[in-house]
């Protein structure tokens, strides 16, 4: 089978790209031929095709600004994607979320050439979700688009992969038959991210060896306040505590930390190559994944969860959505209330208990190599895809 994947994010950047690329790697292991179309990282003409860890990643010509290219809103990107879908023979189009750069070519392929459209739903973009987080005229216009199209695009699909039980319920409420819905949580690229010696990695990146370090990765800004308020309480309990941040949120966290008087407590590394992520996560004693109690977070299952498992470190999170359930059930960390003082106390107790951290870290790595590897998660998906 040949699958054309579409993500609205630019190649190598963003949660939608990371999810699509990881799933593509898993499907390729089971003999599915996958081509991933991503937004163009830099404006230019000409087709870019490259192999990224076993996945054929394609960037079509696009001269529009960064925000349009990365947000799936570039008309040039849309037009070239439709042409790409027309000129290649694919058995299925797997579209990640609903933005025009994904939905327009996917629905065109379905209507004009009869190619089944499998929609992936990984975030709540409209009401009660990301749309409520945006401000300003530009933000309101994009939110209007998300509110207007999110449900209709997924409703029009022939089948759906959903990241969480919350979005599975949403999909059923839209009228899709249960047998056409496949819940696909976040997995681990355990071959690319591996446990490493903490002392060695801290020396490499200039992290004090005696510090208690929380590591935080990702691109989503929604729980920045909870993260920093928790860190403030933790510093009162453990003055050596440091927060290591990596990913698209790094600069914003640093700015907010300065305003909160926590500048000395944060080490920022920005966006790094995925192959380097494991080395940075290895500097941490505990991986932190704050998820405040609201629908936006109940719908999510952040990619960093799989990276944390692969790093072989315990995870500190909150009882929101599927993440907290997995952490609690599998014994790979702690689940504490999303109240900063209580969250900090639970993290402090874990930091002081090295045997428990080591035990939970080993269990996390075990899951990354087995049931939560992308290879394992892709096996039932292969059967689901073949049945559409």
N, C-alpha and C positions, 0 to 999 in steps of 0.2 A: 504493500500500500504506500502511496505517496501523499504526504500531508503538507499543505501550505499553512504555516503559522503566521499570524499577523499580530504584532504588538505596536502600540502607539508610542512607546518610549524610544528614545534614541539608543542605538547599538551600544551596549556596555553600561547603560546607565538607567536606573529606576527599577521599581519593584515589578512592574509588568514585564519588562524585558527579562529580569532575572528569573521570574517564574516561567515564562515561555521557554527560555533557553534551557533551564534545568529540566523541564518536562521533555523537551526535545532530546536532550541527552539520554534520558531514560527510555524514551520510545525507540531511539536509534539502537539501543542495546538489544531490543527485541525484534529488530529487523524492519522497523518502520522507517521509510525514507522521508526525512523532514527537511524542509527549507523554511527558514525563519526570516521574514521581512521585518526590519526594524527601522525606526527613524534615522535619518542621516546625522551622524555625529558632528560633521562639519559641512557647511554648505558647499555645493559643487555639482558639476555635471558628470555624467558617466556613471555606470553601474559598478558598485563595489561588492565583490563576493570574497568571502574569506571563511576559512575553517576555524571555528572557535571551540576547541576541546571536543571535536567530533561533530559539530553542528555547522551546517552551511548557512551562514548569516549573510543576508543581502541588504544593501542600502541602495535605494533608487535615487536618481537625481533630484535635488531639492535645493533651492536658493533662498527659501524663506527664513525668517529669523528663528533664533533658538527656541523661543516659547512655542511657536507654532509647530516646529519640527518635533519637539519633545512632547508636546501635548496632543499630538494626533490631529492637528487642525490645519495642516498645510494642504492647500488645494493641489499644489504641484505633486506632493507625495501621493495624494489620493489618486490622481490621474495616472501616474506611473504604476501604481500598485494594480489598478484595474487592468492596465496593459500587460503587466507581468502575469497576472492570473489568467488572462486570456491566452497568452502565448505558451504557457506551460500546461502540461496535462497533469492534473492532480485529482485524487479521489476524494479529498476532504479538505475543507478550509476550517482551521481552528483559530477563531478570533478572540483575542484577549481584551476583555472589556469592550466598551461600546463606542469609543470615540470615532469620528468620521473616517480617519485613516484606516481603521479596522472594519467598521460596519459597512461603509460604502463598497469597497471591493468584495467583501464577503457576501453581501446581499446581491451584488451584481453577478458574482459567480454562481450563486444559487438560482437566480431568476433566468439568466441568459444561457447558462451551460448545464444547469441541473446538478451542480456540485453541492453535496450536503454541507450545511453550515453548523459547526459545533461552537457554541459560545462559552467562553470561560468568564465566570463572574467571581472576582476576588476582592472587591471593595464596594461599600455602599456609597455611591457617588452623589445621589440626589438628596431628596428630603431626609432629614435626620442624620445625614452623612456628611461627606466632604463638602457639599454645596453650602452647608451651614457654617463652614469654617472660613469661607472667603469673604474679603472685604473689598471695597472700591468698585468703580464702574466695571472695569475689566473682569474682576472676580465675579461680579453679579451676572455679567453676560455669559461667562463660561458656566456658572452654576445653572442658569436658565437652560442652557443647552443640555447639561447633564440630567436635569430634572425632566426635560421634555423627551429625551431619547433613551435613557438607561433601560427602563422597563420594556419599551417597545422593541428595542433591538434584541434583547434576550428572549422576549416572547416570540419573535419571528424565527428563532433558530430551530433547527431540527433536533438538537440535543444540547445538553449543557454540562459543563464541568463547573462545580462550585467549590469554593475553598472552605466553607464552614457550614455548620448545621443551620445557622441563622439564614444564610443565603439559599440553602436548600429549601427551607420553608418558604422564602420569598418566591423561589422559582415555582414551587407547587401552587402557590396562591395565584401565579400568573396563568395557571392552567396547564402546565407541562406535565405529561404523564410521568409517574415516578421512575418507570423503567428507562426513561430517556434522560435521567439526571444521574450524574456520577459525582459523588463527593470526593474531591481530590485535595487533601490538605497540603501543607508545606513539607517538603522532604529535605534530605541532606545530600550534598555533593561530598561524600566522605573520602573520595579519592583526591580531591583538590584541597580540602581543609582537614588537617590532621592535628592531633594533640602534639604540642612541642614543650620543651623545657622552659619553665617560667623564668628562671634566673637568666638563662641565655638570651631569651627574647627581651627581657627588661634591660639588659645591658645594651642590646642592639638599639633600642629605641629611647634610651635615656630615662627609663622609669625607675624610681628608687626601689631597691630590692626589699626594703623593710615595709613599704606601704601596703595597705589593704586596697586592692584595685577592683573597681566595678568597670566592666566593659560594656559599651553600648554602641550598636551599629544601626544602619538603616537610613532611610530617606524621609520617613513620615514625621511631621512636626507636631502631631496632635496631642502628645502627652509630655511635651517639653517642661511644662510647669510642674507637673507631678514629679518628673525626674529630678529637677533641681531642688524642689522643696524637700524631697526625700533625702537628697544628698546633703542638704543643709542640716537636717536632723542627724544624719549619720555622722557628719563631721563633729557634732557635739558629743557623740558617743565614742568616736574613734578619730582623733585628730589626724592620723596618718592616711585616712581614707582618700583615695583619688578616683576620679571619674575619667576613663579613657573613652573618647568618642571618635568614631570613624564613620564615614559616609556623608551623604548629602546634607545631613542635619548639623554637621560639625560646627560650621561658622556661626549658625544661629544659636547653638547651645553656648558657644564661647561668649557671644555678645550678651546673652541673657544671664550667663554666669557672672560676668563683670558687674552687671546692674544689681545682682543679688549678693554681691560681695564674696563670690566663690571663685574668683579668677584663679587663685593658686591651687584650687582643688580639681581643675580640669586640664587634661592633656588632649589636644585635638590633632587629628591626622588627616582630616578631609577625606576625599574620595580616593581610594587606592585600587589598584588592579586586584581582581578577585583572587588571584593566585597569592597575593600578599596578605589577604585578610586573616588567614589562619595564624600567621606570625603575630599580628597585633592582638587578636583575641587571646592568644596564649599568655599575654602579659596580665590578664585578668584572673582574679580569684573567683569572682562570681560574674555571670552574665546577667544584665538587668534588662527587663522587658516590661516597662510600665504600661498598663492598659486600664485607664479609668472606666468606670461603669457607665457606658452610654452606647446607643445602637451602632454608631460608627465603629467602635472597637469590638462589639459583639459580632459584627460581620467579618472582621479581619482575622487573618492568621499570618502575621508578618513573616517574610522570608528569613529574617535573622534568626528565627527559632531553629530552623534547620542548620544554620551555620553554627549556632551555639552548641547544638547537640554534637556536631562534627568536631568542634574544638575540644570536646571532652571536659566541659566545665558545667557546674550546676547553674540553674536559671532561677532568678527571682522575678516573680510576676504577680499579677492580681487575678481574682476570681471572675474574670470577664471573658465570655466567649469560650471557644474550644481550647485555647492555649492553657488556661489555668487547669482545665480538666485533665489534659494530657500530662502536665507537669506533676499534678497531684497523684494521678492514677499510676504513672510510671515511676514515680520516685526519683525525678531528675532535678529537684530543686525545692523551692518553697513558694507557697501561694499565700499572700497576705492581703489585708484590706487595702484599698486604694486611698487610704488616709496617710499622708506623708510620715507622721510620727510613728504610726504602727508599722508601716512598711519598712521604715529605717530600723526599727527595733528587731524585726524578723531577719533582716539582712545582717545586722550586727551579730545576732546569735549564730547565724550560719558562718560568718567570717571567723568567729572564735572557735568553731568546731571543725578543725581540719580533717579528722577522719570522716565526718559526714560529707564534707565537700568532696573528698577523694572518692568516696563510695558513690555519690550521686554523679560525679563526673564520669566515672567508669561506666555507669549505667547509661548515661547520655550517649557516650561514644558507641556503646553496644547497639542502641536503637538506631544511631546514624548509619551503622554498617549493616543493619538488618531491616526491620519493618519500616523504618522511616528513611531508608535510602531512596533516592529518586528511581533507581533501577527497580526496587521492589514495588514502589507505588505505581510505576508505569506498566507493570505486568497486567493487572486487571483493567487498566485503562486501554491497553491494546485490544483486549477482547471487546470492551465497550465500543471502541472506535470501529472495529471491524463489523459490529452489529448494526451500525447506523445506515 
